[in-house]
Amino acid sequence: MKTGGFGAGGAGAVSLLRPVRAGNAFEETVERLLQAIKLGVVAHGEKLPPERELAAQLGISRVTLREAIRALQDAGYLDVRRGRYGGAFVVYQPPNPRKGDLRRAVNEMGPSELDDALTFRMAVECGAAQVLACSGLTPAQRETLTSRLAGVNDAAPADYRRMDTAFHLAIAELTGSRLLAAACADARLRVTDLLNAIPVLRPNIEHAAAQHAAIVDAILAGDPEAARRAVAEHLEGTAALLRGFLA
């Protein structure tokens, strides 16, 4: 049983589990926790951080946090266990893709919203890669980036989407900009249900691996334009895959 919380090395935790606004504390807490769960920042079988720590991160009372956790438990996303080894454990798993899932997901969001989401993702992820390539990475940052790349390359098909998300979010997190990291997490979340609705295809994984490597090489070389091009090519491929399954 995993109990560490923040799988994939914590990628995305900073941007998603940031302080919420006081006016809608309960609703925003549910939203933040649900985002972290659906993006795999806290993976299936893992435990949310301790109550005191998580409440401080989100800037809310422990009472509000408990209410949000109870709501997500009732909705089937969390299992709250008592005792020495207890806590709030993630039980959500993305459903296996079924024929028609992608079409239903797109119909729910609307075709124009899909185009907008893909444009938004292109803008913020290209920007994050450019910023990071210009930043002069520390040895620790370089190690984090290469570790995320290795994580997605070594992922089993069932865990591929989560590790792919961790890789993309890590680029934004490493810029040090909380706003940019939050924007990239938001952009990814907008297409997560769509990506989960299509099968993980071996040729696509192999193609994505080469594109991921090009992104990392450009960032480590300090070449922002090459980083932008590599991210753009990769995201254009993802968009083409989605549109192909919708054709």
TATA-V713623 format. One line per field, one symbol per residue. ss: DSSP state (A for helix, B for strand, O for the rest). A space follows every 10 residues. Layout:
ss=???
This chain:
ss=OOOOOOOAAA OOAAAAOOOO OAAAAAAAAA AAAAAAAAOO OOOOOOBOOO AAAAAAAAOO OAAAAAAAAA AAAAOOOBBB BOOOOOBBBB OOOOOOOOOO AAAAAAAAAO AAAAAAAAAA AAAAAAAAAA AAAOOOOOAA AAAAAAAAAA AAAOOOAAAA AAAAAAAAAA AAAAOOOAAA AAAAAAAAAA AAAAAAOOOO OAAAAAAAAA AAAAAAAAAA OOOAAAAAAA AAAAAAAAAA AAAAAAO
